[in-house]
Amino acid sequence: MNNFYCLNRGLIKYNKVMTGNDEWVEFEVVFDPLEAEMIKDLLESGGIKTIVRSMKVSPYPVNIGRIGEIKILVKSSDLEEAKRVIEKAG
């Protein structure tokens, strides 16, 4: 398993997701939908494609444990550039 630096949690293990020929990795995990959108918009403004995944069900605003997680994924080839984009905006 590989490691990467997560802004809020330091060095963590990341999950891989495959879509077609692309390998996507977990870049950040947040619990606020607005924060997730802001990170997504920032990355996409830097030319980095993103996928936002959440287990939340809209009518039930539950933020307990993993149910409240919102994961932001980037292509593994874009991971280093994504970190630079976020650090530059920091």
ROMI-215439 format. One record per residue (C-alpha): residue number from 1; x, y, z. Coordinates in nm, 3 decimals. Example, Ala and Ser with C-alpha at 12.3 -4.5 7.8 and 13.67 -1.06 7.14 Angstrom:
// ROMI-215439
+-----+---------+---------+---------+
: seq :       x :       y :       z :
+-----+---------+---------+---------+
:   1 :   1.230 :  -0.450 :   0.780 :
:   2 :   1.367 :  -0.106 :   0.714 :
+-----+---------+---------+---------+
// end
This chain:
// ROMI-215439
+-----+---------+---------+---------+
: seq :       x :       y :       z :
+-----+---------+---------+---------+
:   1 :   0.000 :   0.000 :   0.000 :
:   2 :   0.121 :   0.349 :  -0.082 :
:   3 :   0.131 :   0.662 :   0.131 :
:   4 :   0.068 :   1.026 :   0.061 :
:   5 :   0.039 :   1.346 :   0.257 :
:   6 :  -0.316 :   1.448 :   0.341 :
:   7 :  -0.357 :   1.816 :   0.431 :
:   8 :  -0.559 :   1.755 :   0.747 :
:   9 :  -0.421 :   1.422 :   0.863 :
:  10 :  -0.054 :   1.403 :   0.770 :
:  11 :   0.088 :   1.086 :   0.614 :
:  12 :  -0.187 :   0.832 :   0.551 :
:  13 :  -0.256 :   0.525 :   0.342 :
:  14 :  -0.458 :   0.600 :   0.032 :
:  15 :  -0.731 :   0.407 :  -0.142 :
:  16 :  -0.713 :   0.338 :  -0.514 :
:  17 :  -1.006 :   0.352 :  -0.752 :
:  18 :  -0.983 :   0.237 :  -1.112 :
:  19 :  -1.196 :   0.390 :  -1.388 :
:  20 :  -1.107 :   0.267 :  -1.735 :
:  21 :  -0.731 :   0.307 :  -1.772 :
:  22 :  -0.708 :   0.573 :  -1.501 :
:  23 :  -0.606 :   0.507 :  -1.142 :
:  24 :  -0.764 :   0.753 :  -0.898 :
:  25 :  -0.635 :   0.806 :  -0.544 :
:  26 :  -0.787 :   0.966 :  -0.237 :
:  27 :  -0.646 :   1.316 :  -0.211 :
:  28 :  -0.845 :   1.456 :   0.080 :
:  29 :  -1.128 :   1.356 :   0.315 :
:  30 :  -1.353 :   1.629 :   0.455 :
:  31 :  -1.690 :   1.636 :   0.629 :
:  32 :  -1.827 :   1.966 :   0.497 :
:  33 :  -1.984 :   1.965 :   0.147 :
:  34 :  -1.890 :   2.330 :   0.097 :
:  35 :  -1.525 :   2.259 :   0.179 :
:  36 :  -1.529 :   1.964 :  -0.063 :
:  37 :  -1.665 :   2.188 :  -0.341 :
:  38 :  -1.405 :   2.455 :  -0.270 :
:  39 :  -1.119 :   2.203 :  -0.291 :
:  40 :  -1.269 :   2.050 :  -0.607 :
:  41 :  -1.304 :   2.392 :  -0.771 :
:  42 :  -0.951 :   2.491 :  -0.674 :
:  43 :  -0.803 :   2.170 :  -0.815 :
:  44 :  -1.007 :   2.193 :  -1.135 :
:  45 :  -0.902 :   2.556 :  -1.183 :
:  46 :  -0.546 :   2.421 :  -1.181 :
:  47 :  -0.633 :   2.173 :  -1.458 :
:  48 :  -0.668 :   1.868 :  -1.230 :
:  49 :  -0.971 :   1.647 :  -1.281 :
:  50 :  -1.144 :   1.534 :  -0.963 :
:  51 :  -1.407 :   1.292 :  -0.841 :
:  52 :  -1.603 :   1.370 :  -0.524 :
:  53 :  -1.752 :   1.070 :  -0.342 :
:  54 :  -1.980 :   1.071 :  -0.043 :
:  55 :  -2.197 :   0.822 :   0.143 :
:  56 :  -2.420 :   1.102 :   0.272 :
:  57 :  -2.790 :   1.087 :   0.195 :
:  58 :  -2.915 :   1.442 :   0.140 :
:  59 :  -3.236 :   1.433 :   0.349 :
:  60 :  -3.042 :   1.295 :   0.645 :
:  61 :  -2.751 :   1.525 :   0.738 :
:  62 :  -2.554 :   1.264 :   0.930 :
:  63 :  -2.187 :   1.330 :   1.005 :
:  64 :  -2.111 :   1.025 :   1.214 :
:  65 :  -1.789 :   0.844 :   1.132 :
:  66 :  -1.740 :   0.727 :   0.777 :
:  67 :  -2.099 :   0.807 :   0.679 :
:  68 :  -2.010 :   1.176 :   0.693 :
:  69 :  -1.692 :   1.147 :   0.489 :
:  70 :  -1.661 :   1.323 :   0.157 :
:  71 :  -1.363 :   1.194 :  -0.041 :
:  72 :  -1.188 :   1.395 :  -0.308 :
:  73 :  -1.007 :   1.178 :  -0.560 :
:  74 :  -0.747 :   1.278 :  -0.819 :
:  75 :  -0.564 :   1.075 :  -1.082 :
:  76 :  -0.251 :   0.917 :  -0.937 :
:  77 :  -0.046 :   1.094 :  -1.206 :
:  78 :  -0.184 :   1.431 :  -1.084 :
:  79 :  -0.126 :   1.374 :  -0.712 :
:  80 :   0.194 :   1.578 :  -0.680 :
:  81 :   0.053 :   1.864 :  -0.888 :
:  82 :  -0.266 :   1.861 :  -0.679 :
:  83 :  -0.058 :   1.904 :  -0.360 :
:  84 :   0.125 :   2.197 :  -0.523 :
:  85 :  -0.201 :   2.364 :  -0.629 :
:  86 :  -0.341 :   2.341 :  -0.274 :
:  87 :  -0.014 :   2.458 :  -0.112 :
:  88 :   0.009 :   2.752 :  -0.353 :
:  89 :  -0.346 :   2.859 :  -0.268 :
:  90 :  -0.278 :   2.806 :   0.103 :
+-----+---------+---------+---------+
// end
